[in-house]
């Protein structure tokens, strides 16, 4: 079984992916496999075992770590650049027989090498699920959503964010006419542009939603992690085993940055951002 965790980025999908990867039946691409083209086969075979025996505090971001990865370098090497940084969402009609064969070899080969009955991979940015479902029609999708104001605020603080170059130089291609006009009317506000990126991506997720699809709010995961992970495991067809309980108990679920956008943005910036995202926020139950 192959499943995907997806989200806009800066949405909590890494936490969800890393906790689910603690399950003894789950396989994944490790950051070492991603970084090194000649990653030893023994590490690929034992990725899950190594990760599950490593305490989360030793795998904290910002330090040398062994953890699940989105595998973009490995995908670029072994599949092609299309999946790595597309300027629009990828759909079923983008799949060629050549691409389908390489994708199957990439995921099926790793799943077989690791011997895990359930292989889980994460993508952020565009959903890409239209393309992925064309190749893997039985795949399940866990979509992690976060308040767009928090996502926009976090985008602005990331070293990889290219919004300062405007839509002609950023990650997501041209803005739809309505959003482009909104940005121009704002005086080309950088804060608003980050919010428009979230809206653009959420529009793509709404269009891509199909088949076995579970949407989970990051804020709900922080509020009641046990309940939400029970829902996710059930959706994926996995049981809450004693081994997963031990891994789950190692994680600390803190919401210290959940409302950081209220501190990091001015009242005027936050008001403009909330006004722009209002419809999308209300659709997913976020308070205004």
Secondary structure, DSSP 8 states (H G I E B T S, - for coil): -EEEEEESSSSSHHHHHHHHTTSTTEE--BHHHHH-TT--HHHHHTHHHHHHTS-GGGG-TTS----B---HHHHHHHT-GGGTS-SS---GGG--HHHHHHHHHHHHHHHHHHT-SEEEEEEESS--HHHHHHH-TT-EEEEEE--HHHHHHHHHT-TT--GGG-TTTSSS-S--HHHHHHHHHTTS-HHHHHHHHHHHHHHHHHHH--SSEEEEEHHHHHH-HHHHHHHHHHHHT----HHHHHHHHT-----TTTTTHHHHS-HHHHHHHHHHHHHHHHHTT---
